[in-house]
């Protein structure tokens, strides 16, 4: 589905803020919207163009806010609707944009719609969720909760028992299952309109679009789902583009081809779903590969590409990336993330140089990167956190932002024992204040990469990508970015082993940013590259080989 990309989004970089963990302004131990406002100048200093704010809506927080109780109300612990409106205004004053997190696939069991639907009475909300008719035995392989509420039937869930699935229909309803509505069933239209009104409410408030949680989970079914999803999301996208042409939709789906045809402006490349795209998405370990509550990998766990004992597959990744770019006609409609609230942090099992190598790659690839709060200073994953608000293993990536040294890390005035989630107990933990004035810090390295990306569009979303080295699965990544006559070479070697090779490319390289030791020398119409272990470099390529820089 071809569509015009808003100009502000063409080469945008985003920063993800987990509201309860970013900055507490009122001393209750939980981050809030006013606290985010206090730190907007810092966010702006990173060079990002926009913020993705995780759910801030009213919730019982059985899944950290991804269980919405009231779509039209800010959770009181974060503030009020006026605080969100103020935040949006302050973001705009600084020339940035704000995406809210839309959760359209399920609600909380405490949402008024569900409370009505699960009652024994007939209500207008009975078809808003997927309920069986009576106590059926055959649930067709879908997850249902039994024995809850007064209604004579079971309800489908999307994740936890407390997240009943909203009903967008089935792409292939089975006649023997009367509870499976076709996606065209008129009984589903009221729910679709409700979600449109949620979007309208916040777009009218001034937000600049939405990151859509589990975007491709809404329609159920095992065949024909893609077509049904296209119909659903094209309707929302066309409406939004007509009425709010500068607003965007970003999918959490891991299917950029499908996302594009659905009308999304971008899609997250996620690290789950097999090996596909695992390199780009911080290429870290899956949570189940860790021993619970330890800092150790299970013996059989493979190491990621971005580690000194790298075992990732750079060749397959480049094959897949080129396939996506060919589909998109050279315009990357995907977003590469450094991490997020559901993933083990980038710092896990890596030192600062290893992180710099990973970031040098992520911020010089096509797409629109998303930087997870704290990744820019190397915050650690804390396996000992445990289950907080439904986090389970994910809680280790949700600890409070570390602004300064000291027992409270500048996060809150509250006693750390009252923080909603534990702070990194290591008093030598990285912090913003310590890294601000250090030119070699991870923070300033990240800023430099983002600045470089903005200063040179060839390194951004729309620059052409050409692989130069990746003939073997364990090859370093070496690729060219080019746009409007500007050419760049990026060489990335996360492994401990040094490498030397030669590429058929003429020109004189000028090193712009790097970590470790990378030497690129022109000779006889070729470039000789020597790259030490755990190193990366970004070079601007000048046409005249004899030019001295």
Protein Blocks (a to p, Z undefined) as FASTA:
>chain_A
ZZdddfklmmgccddddfklmbcckonopacfklmmmmmmmmmmnopabdcdddfbdceh
lngopacfblkbccfklopfklmmmmmmmmmmnopacdddddfkbccfkbmklmmmmmmb
dcfklmmpccdehjafblghpacdehiajbdcddddfkbmklccddebjfbbcfklmklc
cfklmklmmmmmmmmmmmmmmmmnopabdcdehkllmpgcjehklmmmmmmmmmmmmmmm
mmmmmbccdddehpaklmmmnopabdcddfehijehklmnoopacfklpcehiabdcfkl
ccdfbbckbcbdfklmmmmmmmmmmmnnopacbdcdfbdfkbccfkgopafklmmmmmmm
mmmcgcjddddehklnopacdfknopgehlmmmlmmmcccdfbgcjklomamcdfklpfb
dcdfbfkbccfklmmmmmkbmklmmmmmmmmmmmmmmlmmmlccddfbdfbfklccdddd
deehiacdddddfbfbdcddddddedddddfbdehjdddddeehiacddddehiaddddd
dfblklcZZ
